[in-house]
Amino acid sequence: LCTDKAGDEHRRPEPSIGYSLGINATKFILVMKTYIGIDNGVSGTIAVLSPSGNHFGKIPTKKEQDYTKAKKNITRLDYGQFKAILEPYRGEDVIVVMERPMVNPTRFLASASALRCHEAELICIEELCLPLRYIDSKEWQRNMLPKGADDLKKASLDIGNRLFPNFKDYKHLDRDSLLIAEYARQKNL
């Protein structure tokens, strides 16, 4: 997992009464919430936007022999490594925002892989008692990517690198999980 130790402060207004003028005023309090974005699937990524630093990396996976009669390998979530990424945030003010898994009957093998990974991620998140919210790709893309972008992966990479330059050298085709987490932070989910 790639780490950016320059955690920035995020503030949200809290209403208070302005005593000197007798009018409503606004003061700011430090928001200590952690946002975890997950681009679901064995080729996806996970991002953590936290006051103590930002993290970004590929979903940890492992390859093993398929459990069917066919002689082939499958890629599965490495549950132990995934849990190790999430466990430090247990008990904190945190929200996990996960993109809905791809389910497409015309792409059966890819759908089966995505759902297998999703179920393992879900079990881990539930085991750690982390709050979870699902998000459709269109929702965060509409707010984070330029309208009419032809290549969504390239747009995600470009915008993600602009917003999070410390991760620009990380080798992955997109920055979807970073943008999911940033979307959640902007919307104060």
KENU-633451 format. One record per residue (C-alpha): x, y, z; residue number from 1. Coordinates in nm, 4 decimals, always signed. Each point is the difference from the previous one (the first is absolute). Last residue first. Layout:
! residues N
+----------+----------+----------+-----+
|       xx |       yy |       zz | num |
+----------+----------+----------+-----+
|        X |        Y |        Z | NUM |
...
+----------+----------+----------+-----+
//
This chain:
! residues 189
+----------+----------+----------+-----+
|       xx |       yy |       zz | num |
+----------+----------+----------+-----+
|  -2.1157 |  +1.0924 |  +0.3857 | 189 |
|  +0.1506 |  +0.3494 |  +0.0177 | 188 |
|  -0.0723 |  +0.0586 |  -0.3711 | 187 |
|  +0.3572 |  +0.1186 |  -0.0584 | 186 |
|  +0.1389 |  -0.2858 |  +0.2102 | 185 |
|  -0.2122 |  -0.2614 |  -0.1774 | 184 |
|  +0.1126 |  +0.1367 |  -0.3389 | 183 |
|  +0.3604 |  -0.0094 |  +0.1207 | 182 |
|  -0.0395 |  -0.3660 |  +0.1023 | 181 |
|  -0.1525 |  -0.0908 |  -0.3374 | 180 |
|  +0.2669 |  +0.2051 |  -0.1795 | 179 |
|  +0.2787 |  -0.1814 |  +0.1833 | 178 |
|  -0.1683 |  -0.3345 |  -0.0736 | 177 |
|  -0.0272 |  +0.0854 |  -0.3716 | 176 |
|  +0.3629 |  +0.1053 |  -0.0492 | 175 |
|  +0.0509 |  -0.1771 |  -0.3324 | 174 |
|  +0.2282 |  -0.2263 |  -0.2031 | 173 |
|  +0.2343 |  -0.0884 |  +0.2859 | 172 |
|  +0.3737 |  +0.0497 |  +0.0561 | 171 |
|  +0.0447 |  +0.2605 |  +0.2737 | 170 |
|  +0.2051 |  +0.2915 |  -0.1355 | 169 |
|  -0.2837 |  +0.2525 |  +0.0378 | 168 |
|  -0.0650 |  -0.1021 |  +0.3619 | 167 |
|  +0.1494 |  +0.3065 |  +0.1709 | 166 |
|  -0.1843 |  +0.2163 |  -0.2545 | 165 |
|  -0.3386 |  -0.0698 |  +0.1620 | 164 |
|  -0.2522 |  +0.2407 |  -0.1552 | 163 |
|  +0.1835 |  +0.0273 |  -0.3338 | 162 |
|  +0.0910 |  -0.3680 |  -0.0043 | 161 |
|  -0.3613 |  -0.0935 |  +0.0710 | 160 |
|  -0.1271 |  +0.2331 |  -0.2743 | 159 |
|  +0.2366 |  -0.1471 |  -0.2614 | 158 |
|  -0.0428 |  -0.3650 |  +0.1058 | 157 |
|  -0.3791 |  +0.0278 |  +0.0208 | 156 |
|  -0.0126 |  +0.1730 |  -0.3405 | 155 |
|  +0.2188 |  -0.2766 |  -0.1456 | 154 |
|  -0.2271 |  -0.2686 |  +0.1458 | 153 |
|  -0.3153 |  +0.1841 |  -0.1149 | 152 |
|  +0.1136 |  +0.0237 |  -0.3638 | 151 |
|  -0.2500 |  +0.2097 |  -0.1941 | 150 |
|  -0.0561 |  +0.2659 |  +0.2670 | 149 |
|  -0.3341 |  +0.1692 |  -0.0738 | 148 |
|  -0.0176 |  +0.1884 |  +0.3263 | 147 |
|  +0.3305 |  +0.0211 |  +0.1830 | 146 |
|  +0.0452 |  -0.2495 |  +0.2849 | 145 |
|  -0.0698 |  +0.0448 |  +0.3735 | 144 |
|  -0.3708 |  +0.0755 |  +0.0317 | 143 |
|  -0.1474 |  -0.2135 |  -0.2795 | 142 |
|  +0.2658 |  -0.2651 |  +0.0680 | 141 |
|  -0.1093 |  -0.0291 |  +0.3661 | 140 |
|  -0.3619 |  -0.0723 |  -0.0862 | 139 |
|  +0.0628 |  -0.1937 |  -0.3241 | 138 |
|  +0.2164 |  -0.2537 |  +0.1828 | 137 |
|  -0.2858 |  -0.0886 |  +0.2305 | 136 |
|  +0.0773 |  +0.0336 |  +0.3688 | 135 |
|  -0.0393 |  -0.2387 |  +0.2891 | 134 |
|  +0.0340 |  +0.1221 |  +0.3573 | 133 |
|  +0.1732 |  -0.1913 |  +0.2769 | 132 |
|  +0.0526 |  +0.0634 |  +0.3697 | 131 |
|  +0.2939 |  -0.1989 |  +0.1397 | 130 |
|  -0.0843 |  -0.2740 |  +0.2499 | 129 |
|  +0.3355 |  -0.1771 |  -0.0602 | 128 |
|  -0.1798 |  -0.3271 |  -0.0771 | 127 |
|  -0.2432 |  +0.1881 |  -0.2249 | 126 |
|  +0.2841 |  +0.1507 |  -0.2041 | 125 |
|  +0.1706 |  -0.3396 |  -0.0249 | 124 |
|  -0.3184 |  -0.1798 |  -0.1070 | 123 |
|  -0.0677 |  +0.2718 |  -0.2599 | 122 |
|  +0.3477 |  -0.0287 |  -0.1469 | 121 |
|  -0.0416 |  -0.3787 |  -0.0350 | 120 |
|  -0.3422 |  +0.0444 |  -0.1622 | 119 |
|  +0.1311 |  +0.2659 |  -0.2406 | 118 |
|  +0.2923 |  -0.2164 |  -0.1101 | 117 |
|  -0.2286 |  -0.2926 |  -0.0861 | 116 |
|  -0.2444 |  +0.2426 |  -0.1663 | 115 |
|  +0.2709 |  +0.1518 |  -0.2199 | 114 |
|  +0.1375 |  -0.3421 |  -0.0981 | 113 |
|  -0.3467 |  -0.1328 |  -0.0845 | 112 |
|  -0.0724 |  +0.3143 |  -0.2043 | 111 |
|  +0.3269 |  -0.0362 |  -0.1932 | 110 |
|  -0.0777 |  -0.3653 |  -0.0719 | 109 |
|  -0.3611 |  +0.0720 |  -0.1051 | 108 |
|  +0.0581 |  +0.2948 |  -0.2309 | 107 |
|  -0.3282 |  -0.0164 |  -0.1974 | 106 |
|  -0.1871 |  -0.0347 |  +0.3301 | 105 |
|  +0.1431 |  +0.3325 |  +0.1230 | 104 |
|  +0.0410 |  +0.0666 |  +0.3703 | 103 |
|  +0.2685 |  +0.2578 |  +0.0771 | 102 |
|  +0.0358 |  +0.0611 |  +0.3699 | 101 |
|  -0.1462 |  +0.3143 |  +0.1587 | 100 |
|  +0.2715 |  +0.2495 |  +0.0858 |  99 |
|  +0.0915 |  -0.0045 |  +0.3650 |  98 |
|  -0.0018 |  +0.2933 |  +0.2405 |  97 |
|  +0.1403 |  -0.0913 |  +0.3411 |  96 |
|  -0.0770 |  +0.2633 |  +0.2625 |  95 |
|  +0.2178 |  +0.0825 |  +0.2995 |  94 |
|  -0.0156 |  +0.1746 |  +0.3374 |  93 |
|  +0.2451 |  -0.2398 |  +0.1621 |  92 |
|  -0.0800 |  -0.3287 |  +0.1765 |  91 |
|  +0.1650 |  -0.2126 |  -0.2660 |  90 |
|  +0.2239 |  +0.2166 |  -0.2194 |  89 |
|  +0.3186 |  -0.1998 |  +0.0711 |  88 |
|  -0.1827 |  -0.3165 |  -0.1133 |  87 |
|  -0.0622 |  +0.1046 |  -0.3604 |  86 |
|  +0.3400 |  -0.0660 |  -0.1596 |  85 |
|  +0.0673 |  -0.3094 |  +0.2147 |  84 |
|  -0.3432 |  -0.1369 |  -0.0989 |  83 |
|  +0.0910 |  +0.0231 |  -0.3674 |  82 |
|  +0.3328 |  -0.1727 |  +0.0684 |  81 |
|  -0.1692 |  -0.2865 |  +0.1817 |  80 |
|  -0.2811 |  -0.0332 |  -0.2543 |  79 |
|  +0.2240 |  -0.0286 |  -0.3050 |  78 |
|  -0.2874 |  +0.0473 |  -0.2456 |  77 |
|  -0.0070 |  -0.2670 |  -0.2673 |  76 |
|  +0.1527 |  -0.0510 |  -0.3439 |  75 |
|  -0.0839 |  -0.3248 |  -0.1742 |  74 |
|  +0.2246 |  -0.2612 |  -0.1539 |  73 |
|  -0.0811 |  -0.2598 |  -0.2611 |  72 |
|  -0.0394 |  -0.3746 |  -0.0401 |  71 |
|  -0.3769 |  -0.0272 |  -0.0354 |  70 |
|  -0.1723 |  -0.2323 |  +0.2465 |  69 |
|  -0.1101 |  +0.2953 |  +0.2132 |  68 |
|  +0.1745 |  +0.1371 |  +0.3098 |  67 |
|  +0.2403 |  +0.2050 |  -0.2088 |  66 |
|  +0.3638 |  -0.0229 |  +0.1033 |  65 |
|  +0.1305 |  +0.2977 |  +0.1910 |  64 |
|  +0.1019 |  +0.3584 |  -0.0591 |  63 |
|  +0.0143 |  +0.2584 |  +0.2758 |  62 |
|  -0.1376 |  +0.3508 |  +0.0327 |  61 |
|  +0.0552 |  +0.3254 |  +0.1879 |  60 |
|  -0.2210 |  +0.2758 |  -0.1467 |  59 |
|  +0.2481 |  +0.2321 |  -0.1649 |  58 |
|  +0.1282 |  +0.3036 |  +0.1844 |  57 |
|  -0.0691 |  +0.3424 |  +0.1452 |  56 |
|  +0.0581 |  +0.1508 |  +0.3430 |  55 |
|  -0.0534 |  +0.3529 |  +0.1318 |  54 |
|  +0.1295 |  +0.1334 |  +0.3294 |  53 |
|  -0.0878 |  +0.0532 |  +0.3676 |  52 |
|  -0.3139 |  +0.2036 |  -0.0774 |  51 |
|  -0.1130 |  -0.2928 |  -0.2162 |  50 |
|  -0.0766 |  -0.0599 |  -0.3646 |  49 |
|  +0.0351 |  -0.3741 |  -0.0559 |  48 |
|  +0.0025 |  -0.1451 |  -0.3494 |  47 |
|  -0.0602 |  -0.3557 |  -0.1219 |  46 |
|  +0.0540 |  -0.1231 |  -0.3533 |  45 |
|  -0.1611 |  -0.2339 |  -0.2512 |  44 |
|  +0.1364 |  -0.2905 |  -0.2070 |  43 |
|  -0.1449 |  -0.2627 |  +0.2346 |  42 |
|  -0.3287 |  +0.1857 |  +0.0146 |  41 |
|  -0.1543 |  +0.3042 |  +0.1660 |  40 |
|  +0.1333 |  +0.3530 |  -0.0278 |  39 |
|  +0.0057 |  +0.0612 |  +0.3744 |  38 |
|  +0.0090 |  +0.3446 |  +0.1586 |  37 |
|  +0.0790 |  +0.0408 |  +0.3697 |  36 |
|  -0.0804 |  +0.3381 |  +0.1555 |  35 |
|  +0.1336 |  +0.0829 |  +0.3462 |  34 |
|  -0.1730 |  +0.2615 |  +0.2118 |  33 |
|  +0.1957 |  +0.2303 |  +0.2305 |  32 |
|  -0.1821 |  +0.3205 |  -0.0831 |  31 |
|  +0.1524 |  +0.2948 |  +0.1841 |  30 |
|  -0.2597 |  +0.2505 |  +0.1132 |  29 |
|  -0.0786 |  +0.3304 |  -0.1653 |  28 |
|  -0.2016 |  +0.2839 |  +0.1440 |  27 |
|  -0.3058 |  +0.1546 |  -0.1617 |  26 |
|  -0.1930 |  +0.2961 |  +0.1266 |  25 |
|  -0.3622 |  +0.0579 |  +0.0906 |  24 |
|  -0.0651 |  +0.3484 |  +0.1307 |  23 |
|  +0.0121 |  +0.1658 |  +0.3464 |  22 |
|  +0.2883 |  +0.2230 |  -0.1052 |  21 |
|  +0.2487 |  -0.0931 |  +0.2734 |  20 |
|  -0.1555 |  -0.3371 |  +0.0763 |  19 |
|  +0.0222 |  -0.1561 |  -0.3462 |  18 |
|  -0.2038 |  -0.3160 |  +0.0437 |  17 |
|  +0.1380 |  -0.3183 |  -0.1463 |  16 |
|  -0.0519 |  -0.2014 |  -0.3174 |  15 |
|  +0.2711 |  -0.2504 |  -0.0834 |  14 |
|  +0.1799 |  +0.0350 |  -0.3295 |  13 |
|  +0.2020 |  -0.2908 |  -0.1352 |  12 |
|  +0.3749 |  -0.0238 |  -0.0064 |  11 |
|  +0.2375 |  -0.2366 |  -0.1689 |  10 |
|  +0.3609 |  -0.0041 |  +0.1079 |   9 |
|  +0.2581 |  -0.1456 |  -0.2353 |   8 |
|  +0.1863 |  -0.3215 |  +0.0458 |   7 |
|  +0.3492 |  +0.0311 |  -0.1455 |   6 |
|  +0.1088 |  -0.3555 |  +0.0691 |   5 |
|  -0.0804 |  -0.1191 |  -0.3533 |   4 |
|  +0.0189 |  -0.3785 |  -0.0073 |   3 |
|  +0.0075 |  -0.2610 |  -0.2783 |   2 |
|  -0.1303 |  -0.3439 |  +0.0955 |   1 |
+----------+----------+----------+-----+
//
